[in-house]
Amino acid sequence: MDQVTVDYPARPGIIRDVSLNLPAGSFTFVTGPSGAGKTTLLKLMFLGLKPSAGRLQIFGRNAYDLSRDQKAYVRSRLGVVFQDFRLIDHMSIYDNVALPLRVTGKDVKSERDYVQELLYWVGLGDYANAKPEELSGGQKQRAAIARAVINRPALLLADEPTGNVDDGIGLKLIRLFEELNKLGTTVVVATHSESLLQRFEYPAIRLDGGRLAVRERDVA
């Protein structure tokens, strides 16, 4: 990002003059108080929002010079964990998690063991056939995370991924992100959890009032 600004009609300057470079293969926390712009920053990264000013590059290309097909390809390389889960209500948890495999044309039957293993990893092995409405908020969060990582994305963006789970599950989920990171996935986690920031010594970018404030454990 190069001097990126985002203006909402009701909130001008939700992001103001942010310049940021996240190297491929890095693991970075984004922190700051509620309303600081963390979610907006992630929306920019998955091309869900166009900046009012400034430039944004992803995978070395100008994000807004991409054709529709190129943008779709870029998004296929992303894994995103939303705060509101965005699970598909009429599909089972197994099918929700496997959906990115189908979208990219992979043979889901051949990946069945991997999907099931990932469900067990996030504590949902016994809920493969359940529908989202049968799950608690924390279970839906874990299903959303499994869906986001199933395709081993080049870039994983997680918005408060541990906000609806207990500390033990939250730690396990971050460990899962670490394993992906070791395989080359760039990971960005927005969180207000001080315990996560203290436990893991990854760079932490702090937003305050839409601006890049103190950069704790600065990005290398």
N, CA, C and O of each residue as an XYZ file, in Angstrom:
880
protein
N       0.846     -1.189      0.000
C       0.000      0.000      0.000
C       0.884      1.241      0.000
O       1.879      1.309      0.721
N       0.508      2.218     -0.815
C       1.263      3.462     -0.912
C       0.307      4.629     -0.702
O      -0.455      4.990     -1.599
N       0.354      5.221      0.505
C      -0.469      6.371      0.876
C      -1.957      6.130      0.591
O      -2.627      6.944     -0.044
N      -2.439      5.009      1.071
C      -3.833      4.612      0.840
C      -4.761      5.295      1.838
O      -4.497      5.328      3.040
N      -5.849      5.837      1.309
C      -6.901      6.448      2.121
C      -8.242      5.845      1.716
O      -8.489      5.606      0.534
N      -9.108      5.599      2.702
C     -10.464      5.124      2.443
C     -11.439      6.062      3.142
O     -11.339      6.297      4.346
N     -12.379      6.591      2.372
C     -13.421      7.452      2.919
C     -14.768      6.756      2.798
O     -15.181      6.394      1.697
N     -15.460      6.566      3.921
C     -16.862      6.151      3.908
C     -17.706      7.420      4.043
O     -17.262      8.378      4.675
N     -18.915      7.452      3.465
C     -19.743      8.654      3.586
C     -19.937      9.120      5.031
O     -19.873     10.315      5.320
N     -20.171      8.172      5.928
C     -20.395      8.541      7.330
C     -19.104      8.647      8.135
O     -19.086      9.188      9.241
N     -17.998      8.105      7.545
C     -16.734      8.104      8.283
C     -15.568      8.399      7.340
O     -14.844      7.481      6.955
N     -15.381      9.636      6.970
C     -14.235      9.974      6.108
C     -12.927      9.675      6.827
O     -12.791      9.905      8.028
N     -11.978      9.163      6.069
C     -10.663      8.899      6.650
C     -10.624      7.711      7.583
O      -9.856      7.710      8.546
N     -11.454      6.673      7.317
C     -11.395      5.475      8.139
C     -10.001      4.845      8.049
O      -9.504      4.249      9.004
N      -9.384      4.996      6.864
C      -7.950      4.691      6.673
C      -7.331      5.938      6.060
O      -7.847      6.478      5.081
N      -6.218      6.397      6.640
C      -5.636      7.657      6.173
C      -4.143      7.523      5.911
O      -3.352      7.276      6.821
N      -3.779      7.693      4.640
C      -2.363      7.774      4.232
C      -1.540      6.607      4.763
O      -0.458      6.805      5.316
N      -2.047      5.405      4.598
C      -1.333      4.218      5.078
C      -0.404      3.690      3.990
O      -0.841      3.383      2.880
N       0.862      3.589      4.316
C       1.854      2.965      3.431
C       2.411      1.741      4.146
O       2.831      1.819      5.300
N       2.409      0.616      3.450
C       2.724     -0.644      4.109
C       3.203     -1.656      3.085
O       2.648     -1.758      1.991
N       4.241     -2.405      3.449
C       4.738     -3.475      2.594
C       4.807     -4.755      3.412
O       5.518     -4.817      4.415
N       4.076     -5.769      2.989
C       4.102     -7.067      3.665
C       4.815     -8.059      2.748
O       4.275     -8.427      1.705
N       6.010     -8.493      3.117
C       6.765     -9.418      2.269
C       6.068    -10.766      2.122
O       5.362    -11.211      3.027
N       6.270    -11.402      0.993
C       5.744    -12.749      0.787
C       6.317    -13.673      1.853
O       7.509    -13.624      2.157
N       5.454    -14.517      2.417
C       5.896    -15.466      3.423
C       5.965    -14.916      4.832
O       6.437    -15.601      5.739
N       5.498    -13.677      5.033
C       5.537    -13.073      6.365
C       4.299    -13.450      7.172
O       3.305    -13.927      6.624
N       4.375    -13.230      8.474
C       3.244    -13.439      9.394
C       3.129    -12.160     10.207
O       4.057    -11.792     10.928
N       1.989    -11.481     10.092
C       1.843    -10.159     10.692
C       0.509    -10.035     11.415
O      -0.533    -10.435     10.894
N       0.553     -9.476     12.621
C      -0.668     -9.115     13.332
C      -1.012     -7.662     13.031
O      -0.124     -6.820     12.898
N      -2.312     -7.372     12.923
C      -2.809     -6.001     12.839
C      -3.640     -5.757     14.088
O      -4.612     -6.470     14.335
N      -3.271     -4.768     14.868
C      -3.959     -4.508     16.119
C      -4.396     -3.051     16.200
O      -4.068     -2.242     15.332
N      -5.132     -2.731     17.245
C      -5.638     -1.377     17.432
C      -7.011     -1.430     18.065
O      -7.642     -2.487     18.084
N      -7.492     -0.297     18.590
C      -8.798     -0.268     19.254
C      -9.940     -0.504     18.268
O      -9.755     -0.415     17.054
N     -11.120     -0.805     18.805
C     -12.307     -0.976     17.969
C     -12.549      0.284     17.143
O     -12.498      1.396     17.669
N     -12.813      0.108     15.845
C     -13.052      1.242     14.961
C     -11.805      1.875     14.398
O     -11.878      2.904     13.727
N     -10.635      1.261     14.667
C      -9.372      1.849     14.208
C      -9.134      1.661     12.719
O      -8.287      2.340     12.137
N      -9.881      0.734     12.087
C      -9.711      0.503     10.652
C      -9.139     -0.854     10.302
O      -8.759     -1.078      9.153
N      -9.066     -1.775     11.269
C      -8.468     -3.088     11.009
C      -9.230     -3.857      9.930
O      -8.633     -4.384      8.991
N     -10.558     -3.914     10.076
C     -11.365     -4.646      9.099
C     -11.279     -3.997      7.723
O     -11.208     -4.694      6.711
N     -11.285     -2.678      7.679
C     -11.170     -1.970      6.404
C      -9.842     -2.277      5.732
O      -9.788     -2.444      4.513
N      -8.777     -2.351      6.510
C      -7.461     -2.679      5.960
C      -7.488     -4.053      5.304
O      -6.939     -4.230      4.217
N      -8.121     -5.026      5.955
C      -8.212     -6.365      5.379
C      -9.097     -6.378      4.138
O      -8.809     -7.099      3.183
N     -10.169     -5.592      4.142
C     -11.035     -5.510      2.960
C     -10.250     -5.012      1.744
O     -10.444     -5.498      0.630
N      -9.378     -4.057      1.965
C      -8.529     -3.583      0.877
C      -7.665     -4.715      0.339
O      -7.482     -4.848     -0.871
N      -7.136     -5.528      1.246
C      -6.216     -6.587      0.851
C      -6.888     -7.684      0.048
O      -6.248     -8.292     -0.810
N      -8.192     -7.961      0.308
C      -8.835     -9.002     -0.502
C      -9.676     -8.397     -1.627
O     -10.550     -9.064     -2.179
N      -9.413     -7.144     -1.962
C     -10.026     -6.458     -3.097
C     -11.533     -6.318     -2.927
O     -12.278     -6.270     -3.907
N     -11.973     -6.254     -1.679
C     -13.380     -6.033     -1.410
C     -13.723     -4.565     -1.315
O     -14.881     -4.198     -1.114
N     -12.720     -3.730     -1.458
C     -12.892     -2.293     -1.290
C     -11.828     -1.584     -2.117
O     -10.677     -2.017     -2.166
N     -12.220     -0.495     -2.765
C     -11.275      0.286     -3.549
C     -10.904      1.540     -2.767
O     -11.788      2.224     -2.250
N      -9.609      1.855     -2.669
C      -9.228      3.051     -1.912
C      -9.699      4.331     -2.570
O      -9.833      4.409     -3.791
N      -9.949      5.335     -1.739
C     -10.321      6.654     -2.254
C      -9.113      7.365     -2.839
O      -9.241      8.204     -3.731
N      -7.936      7.018     -2.326
C      -6.687      7.591     -2.815
C      -5.559      6.616     -2.509
O      -5.672      5.772     -1.620
N      -4.466      6.745     -3.262
C      -3.312      5.890     -3.044
C      -3.298      4.693     -3.978
O      -4.203      4.510     -4.792
N      -2.245      3.873     -3.846
C      -2.065      2.713     -4.717
C      -1.966      1.452     -3.878
O      -1.447      1.461     -2.762
N      -2.478      0.367     -4.445
C      -2.438     -0.935     -3.787
C      -1.929     -1.970     -4.777
O      -2.454     -2.093     -5.884
N      -0.915     -2.705     -4.380
C      -0.391     -3.798     -5.195
C      -0.556     -5.104     -4.435
O      -0.383     -5.154     -3.217
N      -0.893     -6.160     -5.165
C      -0.987     -7.488     -4.573
C      -0.321     -8.479     -5.508
O      -0.570     -8.478     -6.714
N       0.528     -9.325     -4.942
C       1.327    -10.263     -5.723
C       2.109     -9.534     -6.816
O       2.310    -10.053     -7.914
N       2.548     -8.304     -6.480
C       3.405     -7.548     -7.378
C       2.692     -6.824     -8.503
O       3.343     -6.289     -9.401
N       1.349     -6.797     -8.472
C       0.608     -6.155     -9.558
C      -0.341     -5.120     -8.991
O      -0.853     -5.269     -7.882
N      -0.574     -4.055     -9.772
C      -1.523     -3.032     -9.358
C      -2.917     -3.656     -9.273
O      -3.439     -4.169    -10.263
N      -3.511     -3.606     -8.082
C      -4.760     -4.321     -7.839
C      -5.905     -3.830     -8.712
O      -6.854     -4.576     -8.951
N      -5.839     -2.604     -9.189
C      -6.975     -2.049     -9.917
C      -6.693     -1.872    -11.402
O      -7.428     -1.181    -12.109
N      -5.620     -2.504    -11.867
C      -5.388     -2.635    -13.298
C      -5.749     -4.035    -13.778
O      -5.546     -4.357    -14.949
N      -6.273     -4.859    -12.903
C      -6.572     -6.241    -13.231
C      -7.896     -6.346    -13.987
O      -8.849     -5.623    -13.698
N      -7.939     -7.260    -14.961
C      -9.207     -7.564    -15.628
C     -10.082     -8.380    -14.668
O      -9.624     -8.796    -13.604
N     -11.321     -8.602    -15.047
C     -12.211     -9.382    -14.193
C     -11.656    -10.786    -13.961
O     -11.696    -11.290    -12.839
N     -11.136    -11.423    -15.022
C     -10.575    -12.767    -14.879
C      -9.324    -12.750    -14.008
O      -9.123    -13.647    -13.189
N      -8.487    -11.735    -14.183
C      -7.277    -11.635    -13.367
C      -7.619    -11.416    -11.898
O      -6.973    -11.973    -11.011
N      -8.635    -10.604    -11.651
C      -9.054    -10.363    -10.268
C      -9.600    -11.646     -9.644
O      -9.343    -11.940     -8.477
N     -10.364    -12.411    -10.445
C     -10.891    -13.687     -9.949
C      -9.743    -14.647     -9.617
O      -9.806    -15.379     -8.630
N      -8.703    -14.637    -10.443
C      -7.552    -15.496    -10.188
C      -6.850    -15.082     -8.897
O      -6.481    -15.929     -8.084
N      -6.669    -13.772     -8.716
C      -6.048    -13.286     -7.486
C      -6.860    -13.726     -6.270
O      -6.298    -14.195     -5.280
N      -8.173    -13.573     -6.347
C      -9.018    -13.951     -5.209
C      -8.978    -15.446     -4.941
O      -9.158    -15.877     -3.802
N      -8.741    -16.251     -5.993
C      -8.642    -17.701     -5.794
C      -7.394    -18.070     -4.995
O      -7.302    -19.171     -4.454
N      -6.437    -17.147     -4.923
C      -5.205    -17.392     -4.163
C      -5.292    -16.857     -2.734
O      -4.325    -16.920     -1.976
N      -6.458    -16.333     -2.381
C      -6.652    -15.760     -1.054
C      -7.511    -16.679     -0.189
O      -8.407    -17.363     -0.685
N      -7.225    -16.684      1.101
C      -8.111    -17.286      2.084
C      -8.529    -16.189      3.033
O      -7.681    -15.460      3.549
N      -9.839    -16.054      3.278
C     -10.332    -14.944      4.094
C     -11.244    -15.479      5.193
O     -12.157    -16.260      4.928
N     -10.990    -15.053      6.423
C     -11.848    -15.380      7.561
C     -12.576    -14.106      7.951
O     -11.964    -13.158      8.444
N     -13.897    -14.084      7.728
C     -14.712    -12.914      8.037
C     -15.259    -13.009      9.463
O     -15.429    -14.105      9.998
N     -15.533    -11.856     10.071
C     -16.119    -11.857     11.406
C     -17.529    -12.443     11.406
O     -17.960    -13.013     12.408
N     -18.249    -12.307     10.291
C     -19.623    -12.804     10.244
C     -19.721    -14.186      9.581
O     -20.806    -14.607      9.181
N     -18.581    -14.890      9.466
C     -18.481    -16.295      9.040
C     -18.792    -16.517      7.562
O     -17.968    -17.083      6.843
N     -19.973    -16.078      7.089
C     -20.395    -16.218      5.694
C     -20.451    -17.672      5.231
O     -20.075    -17.987      4.102
N     -20.916    -18.538      6.097
C     -21.169    -19.916      5.700
C     -22.470    -19.980      4.904
O     -23.348    -19.132      5.066
N     -22.588    -20.984      4.049
C     -23.784    -21.140      3.211
C     -24.761    -22.042      3.951
O     -24.472    -23.211      4.204
N     -25.914    -21.491      4.293
C     -26.833    -22.138      5.232
C     -27.335    -23.497      4.772
O     -27.491    -24.398      5.596
N     -27.596    -23.674      3.463
C     -28.203    -24.926      3.010
C     -27.178    -26.032      2.780
O     -27.548    -27.156      2.443
N     -25.894    -25.724      2.958
C     -24.846    -26.716      2.749
C     -24.340    -27.249      4.086
O     -24.349    -26.540      5.093
N     -23.897    -28.509      4.084
C     -23.309    -29.083      5.292
C     -21.986    -28.394      5.602
O     -21.415    -27.702      4.759
N     -21.512    -28.597      6.822
C     -20.219    -28.028      7.195
C     -19.109    -28.606      6.318
O     -18.198    -27.884      5.914
N     -19.183    -29.899      6.022
C     -18.193    -30.508      5.131
C     -18.182    -29.794      3.782
O     -17.119    -29.431      3.279
N     -19.367    -29.592      3.192
C     -19.434    -28.967      1.868
C     -19.026    -27.498      1.920
O     -18.435    -26.991      0.966
N     -19.330    -26.810      3.014
C     -18.867    -25.435      3.174
C     -17.342    -25.371      3.155
O     -16.749    -24.531      2.477
N     -16.724    -26.267      3.905
C     -15.264    -26.263      3.996
C     -14.630    -26.668      2.671
O     -13.592    -26.129      2.288
N     -15.246    -27.608      1.972
C     -14.699    -28.103      0.701
C     -14.973    -27.175     -0.479
O     -14.418    -27.374     -1.559
N     -15.823    -26.161     -0.287
C     -16.256    -25.312     -1.403
C     -15.095    -24.697     -2.186
O     -15.143    -24.723     -3.416
N     -14.051    -24.144     -1.553
C     -12.956    -23.577     -2.343
C     -12.278    -24.594     -3.260
O     -11.765    -24.226     -4.317
N     -12.269    -25.868     -2.868
C     -11.705    -26.904     -3.729
C     -12.551    -27.059     -4.986
O     -12.025    -27.191     -6.090
N     -13.872    -27.041     -4.803
C     -14.777    -27.171     -5.957
C     -14.628    -25.974     -6.901
O     -14.590    -26.131     -8.121
N     -14.545    -24.784     -6.317
C     -14.461    -23.567     -7.128
C     -13.226    -23.572     -8.020
O     -13.262    -23.082     -9.149
N     -12.130    -24.129     -7.504
C     -10.883    -24.160     -8.283
C     -10.755    -25.427     -9.127
O      -9.708    -25.671     -9.726
N     -11.826    -26.239     -9.177
C     -11.851    -27.390    -10.073
C     -11.161    -28.631     -9.557
O     -10.902    -29.552    -10.332
N     -10.853    -28.686     -8.266
C     -10.178    -29.866     -7.721
C     -11.190    -30.986     -7.474
O     -12.377    -30.739     -7.265
N     -10.697    -32.201     -7.505
C     -11.538    -33.366     -7.260
C     -11.747    -33.504     -5.752
O     -10.847    -33.931     -5.028
N     -12.936    -33.139     -5.292
C     -13.204    -33.137     -3.853
C     -13.146    -34.547     -3.280
O     -12.737    -34.728     -2.133
N     -13.551    -35.557     -4.063
C     -13.502    -36.930     -3.559
C     -12.088    -37.347     -3.201
O     -11.868    -38.013     -2.190
N     -11.133    -36.957     -4.025
C      -9.745    -37.331     -3.748
C      -9.186    -36.569     -2.558
O      -8.185    -36.976     -1.968
N      -9.839    -35.450     -2.202
C      -9.382    -34.630     -1.078
C     -10.196    -34.911      0.195
O     -10.045    -34.208      1.194
N     -11.051    -35.930      0.158
C     -11.959    -36.181      1.280
C     -11.209    -36.355      2.598
O     -11.606    -35.792      3.618
N     -10.125    -37.134      2.580
C      -9.379    -37.374      3.816
C      -8.791    -36.083      4.361
O      -8.764    -35.857      5.570
N      -8.320    -35.240      3.447
C      -7.735    -33.962      3.875
C      -8.796    -33.057      4.492
O      -8.550    -32.425      5.519
N      -9.979    -32.989      3.871
C     -11.067    -32.167      4.406
C     -11.450    -32.671      5.797
O     -11.609    -31.884      6.730
N     -11.597    -33.991      5.924
C     -11.998    -34.559      7.207
C     -10.925    -34.332      8.274
O     -11.241    -34.045      9.428
N      -9.665    -34.462      7.883
C      -8.564    -34.237      8.822
C      -8.569    -32.790      9.320
O      -8.344    -32.531     10.502
N      -8.829    -31.856      8.409
C      -8.864    -30.455      8.797
C     -10.044    -30.177      9.735
O      -9.919    -29.390     10.674
N     -11.177    -30.817      9.484
C     -12.326    -30.655     10.371
C     -11.997    -31.149     11.778
O     -12.372    -30.513     12.763
N     -11.306    -32.266     11.874
C     -10.913    -32.755     13.195
C      -9.923    -31.803     13.849
O      -9.962    -31.590     15.061
N      -9.034    -31.233     13.040
C      -8.033    -30.313     13.582
C      -8.694    -29.120     14.270
O      -8.235    -28.675     15.322
N      -9.764    -28.606     13.683
C     -10.446    -27.447     14.266
C     -11.570    -27.850     15.223
O     -12.348    -27.008     15.672
N     -11.644    -29.150     15.528
C     -12.615    -29.604     16.512
C     -14.010    -29.817     15.983
O     -14.971    -29.784     16.753
N     -14.151    -30.035     14.677
C     -15.474    -30.209     14.075
C     -15.616    -31.546     13.359
O     -16.472    -31.707     12.489
N     -14.780    -32.491     13.727
C     -14.812    -33.791     13.053
C     -16.146    -34.493     13.143
O     -16.510    -35.251     12.243
N     -16.882    -34.253     14.217
C     -18.188    -34.899     14.397
C     -19.343    -34.066     13.843
O     -20.509    -34.424     14.012
N     -19.017    -32.951     13.179
C     -20.065    -32.050     12.685
C     -20.038    -31.913     11.165
O     -20.603    -30.965     10.620
N     -19.392    -32.847     10.481
C     -19.250    -32.733      9.027
C     -20.599    -32.646      8.322
O     -20.735    -31.930      7.330
N     -21.595    -33.369      8.828
C     -22.901    -33.402      8.166
C     -23.886    -32.380      8.726
O     -25.017    -32.286      8.250
N     -23.469    -31.622      9.723
C     -24.348    -30.620     10.333
C     -24.495    -29.410      9.411
O     -23.639    -29.165      8.561
N     -25.571    -28.663      9.580
C     -25.776    -27.410      8.871
C     -25.317    -26.255      9.783
O     -25.300    -26.409     11.004
N     -24.956    -25.129      9.214
C     -24.472    -24.003     10.030
C     -25.407    -23.617     11.169
O     -24.946    -23.238     12.246
N     -26.720    -23.709     10.945
C     -27.670    -23.301     11.984
C     -27.593    -24.186     13.236
O     -28.084    -23.810     14.301
N     -26.974    -25.357     13.098
C     -26.854    -26.279     14.231
C     -25.603    -26.006     15.068
O     -25.406    -26.636     16.107
N     -24.760    -25.074     14.625
C     -23.492    -24.813     15.302
C     -23.567    -23.550     16.146
O     -24.350    -22.641     15.872
N     -22.741    -23.519     17.167
C     -22.576    -22.304     17.965
C     -21.738    -21.289     17.192
O     -21.175    -21.602     16.143
N     -21.663    -20.072     17.723
C     -20.849    -19.053     17.065
C     -19.389    -19.459     16.958
O     -18.752    -19.238     15.928
N     -18.854    -20.056     18.031
C     -17.458    -20.491     18.006
C     -17.214    -21.598     17.006
O     -16.174    -21.628     16.349
N     -18.173    -22.517     16.885
C     -18.036    -23.602     15.914
C     -18.115    -23.069     14.487
O     -17.383    -23.530     13.611
N     -18.996    -22.102     14.250
C     -19.075    -21.487     12.923
C     -17.758    -20.801     12.579
O     -17.303    -20.851     11.436
N     -17.148    -20.158     13.577
C     -15.864    -19.500     13.347
C     -14.812    -20.514     12.917
O     -14.031    -20.259     12.000
N     -14.794    -21.663     13.583
C     -13.810    -22.693     13.240
C     -14.064    -23.270     11.851
O     -13.121    -23.583     11.125
N     -15.352    -23.412     11.478
C     -15.676    -23.879     10.135
C     -15.216    -22.866      9.089
O     -14.691    -23.245      8.042
N     -15.411    -21.586      9.370
C     -14.976    -20.531      8.442
C     -13.465    -20.537      8.272
O     -12.955    -20.300      7.177
N     -12.754    -20.807      9.356
C     -11.288    -20.860      9.280
C     -10.849    -22.067      8.459
O      -9.950    -21.959      7.626
N     -11.482    -23.217      8.693
C     -11.138    -24.407      7.906
C     -11.360    -24.151      6.417
O     -10.537    -24.545      5.591
N     -12.465    -23.494      6.072
C     -12.741    -23.163      4.664
C     -11.680    -22.227      4.098
O     -11.285    -22.359      2.939
N     -11.222    -21.286      4.909
C     -10.247    -20.302      4.427
C      -8.888    -20.917      4.146
O      -8.157    -20.437      3.280
N      -8.536    -21.987      4.877
C      -7.189    -22.545      4.718
C      -7.163    -23.803      3.868
O      -6.082    -24.295      3.544
N      -8.332    -24.344      3.494
C      -8.394    -25.641      2.820
C      -7.586    -25.655      1.525
O      -7.022    -26.686      1.159
N      -7.526    -24.525      0.833
C      -6.861    -24.454     -0.475
C      -5.398    -24.061     -0.366
O      -4.749    -23.786     -1.375
N      -4.871    -24.031      0.868
C      -3.481    -23.618      1.108
C      -3.197    -22.311      0.362
O      -2.370    -22.288     -0.550
N      -3.872    -21.230      0.741
C      -3.802    -19.977     -0.022
C      -2.413    -19.337      0.014
O      -1.616    -19.599      0.915
N      -2.145    -18.498     -0.980
C      -0.893    -17.739     -0.994
C      -0.930    -16.638      0.059
O       0.104    -16.279      0.624
N      -2.128    -16.099      0.325
C      -2.312    -15.040      1.317
C      -3.550    -15.359      2.145
O      -4.640    -15.536      1.602
N      -3.378    -15.432      3.457
C      -4.487    -15.680      4.369
C      -4.748    -14.427      5.182
O      -3.847    -13.900      5.835
N      -6.000    -13.946      5.140
C      -6.421    -12.760      5.880
C      -7.478    -13.186      6.893
O      -8.523    -13.715      6.515
N      -7.216    -12.961      8.164
C      -8.124    -13.421      9.216
C      -8.514    -12.244     10.102
O      -7.666    -11.604     10.722
N      -9.828    -11.971     10.147
C     -10.347    -10.845     10.920
C     -10.896    -11.357     12.250
O     -11.969    -11.959     12.292
N     -10.162    -11.119     13.333
C     -10.530    -11.572     14.679
C     -10.870    -13.068     14.681
O     -11.965    -13.444     15.100
N      -9.950    -13.926     14.220
C     -10.273    -15.350     14.085
C     -10.466    -16.072     15.405
O     -11.061    -17.150     15.432
N      -9.974    -15.503     16.510
C     -10.119    -16.167     17.813
C     -11.160    -15.485     18.693
O     -11.261    -15.783     19.883
N     -11.928    -14.576     18.112
C     -12.848    -13.773     18.911
C     -14.020    -14.530     19.489
O     -14.610    -14.087     20.475
N     -14.382    -15.688     18.889
C     -15.553    -16.438     19.360
C     -15.197    -17.802     19.931
O     -16.075    -18.648     20.103
N     -13.912    -18.029     20.228
C     -13.485    -19.331     20.740
C     -12.704    -19.140     22.030
O     -12.223    -18.045     22.322
N     -12.582    -20.223     22.803
C     -11.832    -20.113     24.048
C     -10.333    -20.088     23.761
O      -9.905    -20.327     22.632
N      -9.542    -19.795     24.792
C      -8.115    -19.589     24.599
C      -7.418    -20.819     24.028
O      -6.515    -20.697     23.200
N      -7.839    -22.009     24.471
C      -7.202    -23.237     23.986
C      -7.407    -23.442     22.504
O      -6.463    -23.758     21.779
N      -8.657    -23.260     22.038
C      -8.946    -23.400     20.610
C      -8.268    -22.276     19.831
O      -7.736    -22.499     18.744
N      -8.291    -21.070     20.391
C      -7.653    -19.938     19.721
C      -6.181    -20.196     19.472
O      -5.662    -19.892     18.398
N      -5.506    -20.759     20.472
C      -4.087    -21.078     20.322
C      -3.886    -22.125     19.232
O      -2.959    -22.019     18.429
N      -4.742    -23.121     19.205
C      -4.626    -24.168     18.194
C      -4.824    -23.603     16.789
O      -4.151    -24.026     15.850
N      -5.743    -22.651     16.643
C      -5.982    -22.048     15.335
C      -4.781    -21.242     14.856
O      -4.419    -21.293     13.680
N      -4.167    -20.499     15.768
C      -2.971    -19.747     15.379
C      -1.835    -20.701     15.009
O      -1.052    -20.410     14.104
N      -1.741    -21.829     15.698
C      -0.739    -22.844     15.338
C      -0.985    -23.371     13.927
O      -0.043    -23.636     13.180
N      -2.271    -23.520     13.566
C      -2.603    -23.938     12.202
C      -2.130    -22.894     11.204
O      -1.579    -23.241     10.160
N      -2.339    -21.618     11.512
C      -1.849    -20.543     10.643
C      -0.329    -20.595     10.532
O       0.231    -20.353      9.463
N       0.334    -20.912     11.643
C       1.795    -21.016     11.621
C       2.254    -22.120     10.672
O       3.218    -21.943      9.927
N       1.564    -23.256     10.699
C       1.947    -24.356      9.815
C       1.787    -23.947      8.356
O       2.642    -24.259      7.528
N       0.704    -23.255      8.037
C       0.528    -22.742      6.675
C       1.641    -21.768      6.311
O       2.173    -21.800      5.201
N       1.983    -20.904      7.261
C       3.034    -19.924      7.034
C       4.366    -20.607      6.721
O       5.120    -20.145      5.865
N       4.649    -21.703      7.414
C       5.887    -22.446      7.160
C       5.909    -23.027      5.752
O       6.978    -23.248      5.184
N       4.723    -23.274      5.188
C       4.631    -23.799      3.826
C       4.655    -22.692      2.780
O       4.605    -22.968      1.581
N       4.733    -21.427      3.233
C       4.869    -20.310      2.302
C       3.712    -19.336      2.260
O       3.800    -18.316      1.577
N       2.616    -19.619      2.975
C       1.470    -18.705      2.975
C       1.796    -17.432      3.759
O       2.299    -17.501      4.880
N       1.511    -16.285      3.171
C       1.608    -15.015      3.885
C       0.358    -14.879      4.753
O      -0.759    -15.049      4.266
N       0.547    -14.572      6.034
C      -0.569    -14.554      6.984
C      -0.707    -13.164      7.599
O       0.270    -12.579      8.067
N      -1.947    -12.640      7.592
C      -2.254    -11.369      8.244
C      -3.451    -11.614      9.167
O      -4.518    -12.027      8.714
N      -3.266    -11.357     10.458
C      -4.306    -11.604     11.450
C      -4.642    -10.299     12.161
O      -3.793     -9.713     12.833
N      -5.895     -9.844     12.009
C      -6.367     -8.675     12.759
C      -6.906     -9.154     14.098
O      -7.745    -10.054     14.142
N      -6.438     -8.567     15.183
C      -6.861     -9.012     16.503
C      -6.750     -7.886     17.518
O      -5.925     -6.982     17.383
N      -7.605     -7.961     18.547
C      -7.456     -7.056     19.684
C      -6.948     -7.822     20.900
O      -6.870     -7.269     21.998
N      -6.602     -9.098     20.706
C      -6.183     -9.956     21.809
C      -4.741     -9.677     22.213
O      -3.810     -9.995     21.473
N      -4.562     -9.088     23.375
C      -3.215     -8.818     23.874
C      -2.467    -10.109     24.180
O      -1.246    -10.170     24.030
N      -3.194    -11.147     24.610
C      -2.529    -12.407     24.943
C      -1.885    -13.034     23.705
O      -0.806    -13.620     23.796
N      -2.548    -12.913     22.545
C      -1.943    -13.426     21.310
C      -0.696    -12.633     20.955
O       0.326    -13.205     20.577
N      -0.784    -11.319     21.079
C       0.351    -10.477     20.725
C       1.548    -10.758     21.624
O       2.695    -10.688     21.181
N       1.281    -11.075     22.878
C       2.368    -11.350     23.807
C       2.934    -12.752     23.629
O       4.123    -12.980     23.849
N       2.081    -13.686     23.232
C       2.519    -15.077     23.129
C       3.323    -15.345     21.863
O       4.248    -16.157     21.868
N       2.968    -14.664     20.787
C       3.634    -14.901     19.500
C       4.442    -13.670     19.119
O       3.924    -12.553     19.125
N       5.686    -13.872     18.795
C       6.582    -12.738     18.549
C       6.683    -12.392     17.070
O       7.772    -12.198     16.530
N       5.529    -12.321     16.435
C       5.496    -11.874     15.051
C       5.326    -10.355     15.025
O       4.861     -9.767     16.001
N       5.702     -9.717     13.913
C       5.494     -8.270     13.804
C       4.033     -7.910     14.020
O       3.139     -8.640     13.590
N       3.790     -6.791     14.682
C       2.425     -6.322     14.934
C       2.306     -4.874     14.492
O       3.015     -3.997     14.988
N       1.402     -4.637     13.555
C       1.138     -3.293     13.042
C      -0.036     -2.719     13.814
O      -1.070     -3.374     13.943
N       0.107     -1.522     14.323
C      -0.970     -0.909     15.108
C      -1.615      0.229     14.322
O      -0.942      1.128     13.818
N      -2.944      0.157     14.237
C      -3.718      1.243     13.647
C      -4.394      2.038     14.762
O      -4.888      1.472     15.738
N      -4.406      3.337     14.601
C      -5.085      4.188     15.572
C      -5.666      5.378     14.825
O      -4.931      6.159     14.221
N      -6.982      5.512     14.867
C      -7.636      6.604     14.147
C      -7.426      6.547     12.653
O      -7.390      7.579     11.982
N      -7.285      5.311     12.118
C      -7.109      5.146     10.682
C      -5.688      5.316     10.195
O      -5.416      5.152      9.006
N      -4.784      5.642     11.092
C      -3.395      5.844     10.696
C      -2.516      4.732     11.248
O      -2.807      4.135     12.284
N      -1.439      4.477     10.528
C      -0.437      3.544     11.020
C       0.284      4.228     12.169
O       0.952      5.245     11.989
N       0.135      3.645     13.362
C       0.718      4.270     14.554
C       2.025      3.558     14.896
O       2.894      3.394     14.039
N       2.153      3.149     16.118
C       3.365      2.460     16.552
C       3.429      1.106     15.869
O       2.425      0.396     15.804
N       4.579      0.744     15.369
C       4.759     -0.575     14.775
C       5.584     -1.401     15.755
O       6.800     -1.247     15.860
N       4.891     -2.277     16.463
C       5.537     -3.092     17.464
C       6.266     -4.252     16.776
O       5.733     -4.862     15.849
N       7.495     -4.553     17.238
C       8.284     -5.625     16.648
C       8.271     -5.453     15.128
O       7.743     -6.302     14.410
N       8.834     -4.392     14.655
C       8.707     -3.884     13.302
C       8.913     -4.985     12.246
O       9.716     -5.901     12.424
N       8.159     -4.862     11.143
C       8.272     -5.821     10.046
C       9.685     -5.772      9.483
O      10.211     -4.694      9.203
N      10.301     -6.941      9.318
C      11.667     -7.022      8.802
C      11.682     -6.613      7.330
O      12.740     -6.611      6.701
